[in-house]
Amino acid sequence: MRSRLSVLFTALATAAFAAQAAPQADVHDLAQKQQQPYLDTLKDLVHIESGSKDIEGTKQIADYVAGKLHALGGKVEILSATNVYRLDDTPEQIGPMVHAEFKGKGQSRIMMIAHMDTVYLKGMLKDQPFRVDGDKAYGLGIADDKQGVALIIHAIDLIKKLGYDDYGTLTVLMNSDEEISSPAARSTIVRLGAEQDAVFSFEGGGTDGSLRLATSGIGAAYLKVTGKASHAGAKPEDGVNALYELSHQVLQMKDLSSKPEEGLKLNWTVSKSGSNRNVVPAEATAQADARALKVADFTALEQAMSEKVKNKLLLDSKVELKFEVRRPPLEANDAGRAFAKHAQSIYDKELQLPMKVMDKASGGGTDAAFAALKAKGGVIEGFGLSGYGAHSNNAEYVQINTIVPRLYLTARMIQDISSGKAK
C-alpha cells in the first residue's frame, strides 16, 4: 500500500511540475500563429528603404507602421521632429516618430520602443533583399532594427487576439533617428520613459538572446584652436601656431580618463591642421571619443576638460571646446533587475530555454538609456530576436526560431507586470 501511495504521490508531483513548467497554451498557440504574419510584416519593412537621412523613406515606413498600429485599435500619431538636440553631424531634416497608445482596464504603464531607421544608403536594398534561408531571415536592416518594429506590432496583435486588457496603457514609440544618436527623439523618449512602470527596448538580443540592463554611454569632444597665419620660413614669429596649441591641449588631457577600470575612457582620434607646408596654421581641430558607465562621469569629464583648456601654451590663441553626450549610459536599477529575473524565469520554466541577463555594461548606443534617465520603473534592452551582422553589407540576419519565444515572452511580461506577479 505504501509503495502504491508513493508512486501516486510521485506521479502527482511530476504532473504538477509539468503543468507549472509548461508554457501557457493559449499564449503559446497564438505566438506560433503569429510567426508567418510576422515574417510577412518583416518582409514589408525590409523592402522600405529607411536610412536615417532618407526623409522620404522614413516617412514611408512611419506611415506603414502607423497604419498597422491603428488597425490594431491604437490611438496613433505621427510626430514630426521638434526640439532637436543638434549634434556635430545632425542633418538639417530628421524623419518622424510613431507614437501609439492602447488603453486597457488596469493600472500598469508599459512602453515598447524600437527604431525604424537604418545605417544604409538608398539603393542598397537590391543587394540585400528579404529572403529566408533555412532557419534565418536575411535583409537590409533586418536585425537592426526592423525585427524589433515587427515584434512590437505582432506582440500587440497577440495581446489583442488573446483578449487580454488588464494593463493600463501600452505605449509604443518608434523613431527614425536612432542611428544618428536620436537628436529629435531623445526628449520624447525621456519624457515618456519617466511615466512607465516598465520599458522594453526591442533591439536584437545578439546571437544568444541576452537581455541587457546596462550599456556604456557614448560621448564626443571637439576642440577648435584659432591662431594666426604667417610665413613659416620668413616670419614664423608673427604667427600663432594653432597646431602647437592643439598639441598642447590634447597632451594635457591624456590623463583625464583616469578610471578605465570603471569604464571612463577618453581617446583623441581625429585631428586636422594647416593647408600648406610653409604656412603657420591658423586653425587646428581635433575630435575625441568618450565612454562612461555613469551619467555623472560624463558631467565630471566635461567640467574637467573645460578647466583644462584654460591652460594655454600660446596666450594669443583661441581655444573652443564642445562636448556632446551622444548617448547616456544605461544604468541598471533594482526594478530592471527584478523584471529581468522574471523574464528569465519565464524562459527557463515555461519555455525551457536558457537566457542570460547582463547587468554589467557592454557595448553602447541604446535608446533605452534615454528612457532610463528619469525612469522610476525598470528598463530592459534586448527584447528583440537573436541575430547577427548589423550594419554589414550582405550578412545581416535574424534567427527565425526566436520569433515565437520573443512574442511569448513579451505577452507574458505584459500579463505578469499588469497583474502584479512581476514587480
C-alpha positions in Angstrom: 0.0 0.0 0.0 2.8 2.4 0.9 4.6 1.8 -2.4 1.3 2.4 -4.3 0.9 5.7 -2.4 4.5 6.6 -3.1 4.0 6.0 -6.8 0.8 8.0 -6.8 2.4 11.0 -5.0 5.4 10.9 -7.3 3.1 10.9 -10.3 1.0 13.8 -9.0 4.2 15.8 -8.2 5.5 15.1 -11.7 2.3 16.1 -13.2 2.1 19.3 -11.1 5.7 20.2 -12.0 5.0 19.6 -15.7 1.9 21.7 -15.6 3.8 24.5 -13.9 6.8 24.2 -16.3 4.7 24.2 -19.5 4.0 27.4 -21.4 0.6 28.9 -21.2 -1.1 27.1 -24.0 -3.3 30.0 -25.3 -0.4 32.4 -25.4 2.0 30.0 -27.0 -0.5 28.8 -29.6 -1.2 32.4 -30.6 2.5 33.2 -30.7 3.0 30.3 -33.1 0.2 31.5 -35.3 1.9 34.9 -35.4 5.1 33.6 -36.9 4.2 33.7 -40.6 2.3 37.1 -40.4 5.4 38.4 -38.5 7.6 37.3 -41.4 5.3 38.9 -43.9 5.4 42.2 -41.9 9.2 41.9 -41.6 9.5 41.5 -45.4 7.4 44.6 -46.0 9.6 46.6 -43.5 12.8 45.4 -45.1 11.6 46.4 -48.5 11.1 50.0 -47.4 14.5 51.7 -47.5 14.7 54.0 -44.5 18.2 55.3 -43.9 18.3 57.9 -41.2 18.9 60.7 -43.7 16.4 59.4 -46.2 13.4 61.6 -45.3 11.1 60.1 -47.9 11.9 56.6 -46.8 11.5 57.3 -43.1 8.1 58.9 -43.8 7.0 55.9 -45.8 7.9 53.4 -43.1 6.3 55.6 -40.4 3.1 55.6 -42.5 3.2 51.8 -42.8 3.9 51.3 -39.0 1.2 53.8 -38.0 -1.3 52.0 -40.3 -0.6 48.7 -38.7 -0.9 50.1 -35.1 -4.1 51.9 -36.0 -5.6 48.7 -37.4 -5.0 47.1 -34.0 -7.0 49.8 -32.3 -4.3 52.1 -31.1 -4.6 55.8 -30.7 -1.8 56.7 -33.2 0.0 59.9 -34.2 3.0 60.6 -36.4 5.2 63.1 -34.7 7.4 65.5 -36.7 10.9 66.2 -35.5 10.9 69.1 -33.0 13.1 70.1 -30.0 16.2 68.8 -31.8 19.4 68.4 -29.8 21.9 69.4 -32.5 25.0 67.2 -32.6 28.0 67.8 -34.8 26.6 65.5 -37.5 22.9 66.1 -37.2 21.3 66.6 -40.6 19.1 69.5 -41.4 16.0 67.3 -41.7 15.1 64.4 -39.4 12.4 61.8 -40.0 9.3 61.3 -37.9 8.3 59.2 -34.9 5.3 57.0 -34.5 3.6 57.2 -31.1 0.7 54.9 -30.2 -1.3 54.1 -27.1 -3.5 51.2 -26.3 -5.8 51.6 -23.3 -6.8 48.7 -21.0 -8.8 48.5 -17.8 -5.9 48.1 -15.4 -3.3 50.4 -13.9 0.1 49.3 -15.4 2.0 51.5 -17.8 4.3 49.7 -20.1 6.3 51.1 -23.1 7.8 49.3 -26.0 10.4 51.1 -28.2 12.2 50.3 -31.4 13.7 52.3 -34.3 12.6 52.3 -38.0 15.8 53.8 -39.5 18.9 52.0 -40.7 22.5 53.0 -41.5 22.2 52.1 -45.2 22.1 54.4 -48.2 19.2 54.5 -50.6 19.7 51.9 -53.4 21.4 49.3 -51.3 18.3 47.2 -51.0 18.9 45.5 -54.3 22.0 43.9 -52.8 20.3 42.7 -49.6 16.6 42.0 -50.2 14.5 40.0 -47.8 15.0 36.2 -48.1 14.6 33.2 -45.9 17.3 30.6 -46.0 16.8 27.7 -43.6 16.3 29.0 -40.0 17.5 32.5 -40.9 15.8 35.5 -42.5 18.1 38.0 -44.2 17.6 41.5 -45.4 18.7 45.2 -45.3 18.3 46.4 -41.7 16.6 43.2 -40.6 18.5 42.8 -37.4 18.9 46.5 -36.6 16.1 47.1 -36.1 13.2 46.1 -38.3 12.8 42.8 -36.5 12.1 44.9 -33.4 9.5 47.0 -35.1 7.7 43.9 -36.4 7.9 42.3 -32.9 6.1 45.1 -31.2 3.4 45.2 -33.9 2.8 41.4 -33.6 3.1 41.4 -29.8 0.2 43.9 -29.7 -1.7 41.8 -32.2 -1.1 38.7 -30.0 -2.4 40.5 -26.8 -5.4 41.7 -28.7 -6.3 38.2 -30.1 -5.8 36.8 -26.6 -8.5 39.2 -25.4 -6.2 40.4 -22.6 -6.8 44.0 -21.4 -5.8 44.1 -17.8 -3.0 46.5 -18.5 -3.5 50.2 -18.0 -1.7 51.7 -21.0 0.6 50.1 -23.6 2.7 52.8 -25.2 4.6 52.3 -28.4 7.3 54.7 -29.6 9.3 54.1 -32.8 11.8 56.7 -34.1 13.7 57.2 -37.3 16.9 58.9 -36.0 18.4 56.2 -33.7 21.3 55.5 -36.0 22.3 59.2 -35.8 22.1 59.3 -32.0 18.4 60.2 -31.7 18.8 64.0 -31.8 15.0 64.5 -32.2 13.6 61.5 -30.4 15.6 61.7 -27.2 13.5 64.3 -25.4 10.3 62.3 -26.1 11.8 59.0 -25.0 13.0 60.6 -21.8 9.6 62.2 -21.1 7.6 59.0 -21.8 10.1 56.8 -20.1 9.6 58.7 -16.8 5.9 57.8 -16.8 6.3 54.0 -17.2 6.3 51.0 -14.8 8.4 49.2 -17.4 10.2 49.9 -20.7 11.1 47.2 -23.1 13.5 48.0 -25.9 13.4 45.7 -28.9 17.0 45.9 -30.2 18.2 42.5 -31.1 19.3 40.1 -28.3 22.6 39.3 -30.0 23.4 35.7 -31.0 22.4 34.3 -27.6 19.3 36.3 -26.9 20.6 38.0 -23.8 18.7 40.8 -22.0 20.8 43.8 -21.1 20.3 46.1 -18.1 23.3 48.3 -18.6 25.3 49.7 -21.6 28.1 52.2 -21.7 27.3 55.8 -22.8 28.9 57.5 -25.8 30.3 61.0 -25.7 32.2 63.1 -28.2 34.6 66.1 -27.6 35.6 68.6 -30.2 38.5 71.0 -29.9 38.9 74.0 -32.2 42.0 76.2 -32.0 42.2 79.5 -33.8 45.7 81.1 -34.2 47.2 83.4 -36.8 48.8 82.5 -40.1 52.2 83.7 -41.1 55.1 82.6 -43.3 56.7 79.6 -41.7 60.1 80.3 -43.0 60.4 84.1 -43.2 58.2 85.3 -40.2 57.1 82.4 -38.0 57.3 84.7 -35.0 54.4 86.8 -36.5 52.0 83.9 -36.4 50.2 82.0 -33.7 50.7 78.3 -34.4 47.3 76.6 -33.9 48.9 73.2 -34.3 51.2 73.8 -31.3 48.3 74.9 -29.2 46.2 71.9 -30.3 49.0 69.5 -29.5 49.4 71.1 -26.0 45.7 70.7 -25.3 45.5 67.1 -26.4 48.5 66.1 -24.4 47.4 67.8 -21.2 44.1 65.9 -21.4 45.5 62.5 -22.0 45.2 61.7 -18.3 41.6 62.7 -17.8 40.4 59.2 -18.4 41.7 58.2 -15.1 39.1 55.5 -14.3 39.4 52.9 -17.1 38.6 50.2 -14.7 35.2 51.9 -14.1 34.5 52.3 -17.8 35.5 56.0 -18.2 37.5 56.4 -21.4 38.7 59.4 -23.4 40.7 58.9 -26.6 41.6 61.5 -29.2 41.1 60.0 -32.6 40.9 62.7 -35.3 42.9 65.8 -35.9 43.5 68.3 -38.7 45.5 71.5 -39.2 47.1 73.6 -41.8 46.9 73.5 -45.6 50.5 74.4 -46.8 53.9 73.3 -45.6 55.3 76.8 -45.5 52.4 78.5 -43.6 52.0 78.6 -39.8 48.5 77.1 -39.4 45.8 79.5 -38.3 43.3 76.7 -37.3 43.5 73.2 -35.9 40.8 70.8 -34.8 40.6 67.5 -33.0 37.9 65.0 -32.0 37.8 62.5 -29.2 35.6 59.5 -28.4 34.4 59.3 -24.8 32.8 56.4 -22.9 31.3 56.2 -19.5 29.1 53.8 -17.4 27.5 56.6 -15.3 25.8 59.8 -16.4 27.7 61.6 -13.6 31.0 60.6 -15.1 30.2 62.5 -18.4 29.3 65.6 -16.4 32.5 65.4 -14.4 34.6 64.8 -17.6 33.1 67.8 -19.4 33.8 70.0 -16.4 37.4 68.8 -16.1 38.0 69.4 -19.9 36.6 72.9 -19.6 39.0 73.7 -16.9 42.0 72.2 -18.8 41.5 74.3 -21.9 42.0 77.4 -19.8 45.7 76.4 -19.5 47.1 77.5 -22.9 50.5 77.2 -24.4 50.1 80.3 -26.6 48.2 83.1 -24.9 47.1 84.7 -28.2 45.4 81.5 -29.4 41.7 80.9 -29.0 40.6 77.5 -27.8 37.0 76.3 -28.0 35.7 73.1 -26.5 32.4 71.4 -27.4 31.3 68.2 -25.5 28.3 66.1 -26.6 26.6 63.3 -24.8 25.6 61.4 -27.9 24.0 58.7 -25.7 23.9 58.5 -21.9 24.9 55.1 -20.3 22.1 52.8 -19.4 22.4 52.1 -15.7 20.9 49.0 -14.1 18.3 49.6 -11.3 16.5 47.3 -8.9 13.3 47.4 -10.8 15.0 46.4 -14.1 16.8 43.6 -12.3 13.5 42.3 -10.9 11.8 42.3 -14.2 14.7 40.7 -16.0 14.8 37.9 -13.4 11.1 37.3 -14.0 11.7 37.3 -17.8 14.5 34.8 -17.2 12.2 32.5 -15.2 9.6 32.6 -18.0 12.2 31.5 -20.5 13.5 28.8 -18.1 10.4 27.4 -16.6 7.8 27.9 -19.3 9.8 27.6 -22.5 12.7 25.5 -21.1 15.1 27.9 -22.9 18.3 29.5 -21.4 18.6 33.2 -21.1 21.4 35.4 -19.9 20.8 38.7 -18.1 23.7 41.2 -18.5 23.7 43.8 -15.7 27.3 44.9 -16.4 27.7 47.4 -19.2 28.8 46.1 -22.6 28.8 48.0 -25.8 26.8 51.2 -26.1 24.4 53.2 -28.0 20.8 52.4 -27.0 17.7 54.5 -26.9 16.8 52.6 -23.7 19.3 54.8 -22.0 17.2 57.8 -22.7 14.1 56.0 -21.4 16.0 55.3 -18.2 17.3 58.8 -17.5 14.3 59.8 -15.4 12.6 56.4 -15.1 11.3 55.0 -11.8 10.4 51.7 -13.3 12.6 49.0 -14.9 14.2 49.4 -18.3 15.4 46.4 -20.2 17.2 46.2 -23.5 17.4 43.3 -25.9 13.8 42.1 -26.3 14.4 41.6 -30.0 15.2 38.5 -32.0 18.6 36.8 -31.9 20.6 37.6 -35.0 23.9 38.8 -36.4 25.5 41.2 -38.9 24.1 44.6 -38.1 25.5 47.3 -40.3 27.0 44.8 -42.7 26.6 44.7 -46.5 25.4 41.2 -47.0 25.2 39.1 -43.8 22.6 40.7 -41.7 20.1 38.1 -40.4 17.7 37.1 -37.6 17.1 33.6 -36.3 13.5 32.5 -37.2 13.3 30.1 -34.2 13.4 33.0 -31.8 10.2 34.7 -33.1 7.8 32.6 -31.1 9.8 32.7 -27.8 10.2 36.5 -28.0 6.5 37.1 -28.8 5.6 34.8 -26.0 8.0 36.5 -23.6 6.6 39.9 -24.4 3.0 38.9 -23.9 3.7 37.1 -20.7 5.7 40.0 -19.3 2.8 42.4 -20.1 0.4 40.0 -18.3 2.6 39.5 -15.2 3.5 43.1 -14.7 -0.1 44.1 -15.1 -1.3 41.5 -12.6 1.5 42.4 -10.1 3.2 39.0 -10.4 6.3 40.7 -11.7 7.5 43.5 -9.6 
